Amino acid sequence: MQLTVNGEPRTLADALNIAELLAALQLGGKRVAVEVNGSIVPRSQHAATALRDGDQVLIVQAIGGG
């Protein structure tokens, strides 16, 4: 499966959902916002949202500071 993640092409062996993609990118459990093909996907839907070949994924990580 071919995806574009944050502007970079990635080839993945298996179909994944968003939660699995985040785990593969070592972002599981971190505070992130995910957009797929221009639509924000709520965290509650990450495990239920399957990614498809050709999807454009944008992942933004929240960074705290003061």
N, C-alpha and C positions, 0 to 999 in steps of 0.2 A: 504494500500500500504506500502510495506517495502522498505526503502531506507537506504543507509549507508552514513552518512554525517560526513565528517572529521573523518572517521574511527569508528564512533559510529552508531550502528543500531538505526533506528527510525521507528516507525509505525505511519502512517498518515491515517486519515479517508478517505480522498478524493484524487483523482488525482489532481496534482498541476502542474503549470508551475514554472519556476525558480523564476520569480518575486513574485509569491504567497508564495513560500517557504521562500524566503528572508524576506518577510513581517511577516510570521509566526515566524521566528527566530529573529524578531526585528532588521533586518539588512537592511530593505527597505530604499533606499535613501543614504545608506552609500557606501563608495568607496570599492568595493569588486571585486575580480576576481573569476569566477566560472568555474570549470571544471566538466564535466559529462562524466563518463566512459573514462577518459583519454584525452578528447578533450575540449579545452577552448571554452566557449560560450561567444561571444561578448555581451556587455551590451545591445546593440540594439536588440538582439535576446532573452533576458530573458523572456519577456512576451509571445513570440511565441514558446518557447521551452518547450514542455510538458515532464514531468518526468514520467518514467514508473517503475513499480514494479521491484525491484532488482537493480536499478541504483546506481552507486557509485558517490557521489557528494563531491567535495572538494571546500571549500569556504575559500578564503584568504582575510583578511581585510587589507587594506593599512593604515599604521599608520605614520603620519607625525612627524617630530621632527627636531631638529637642533643641 
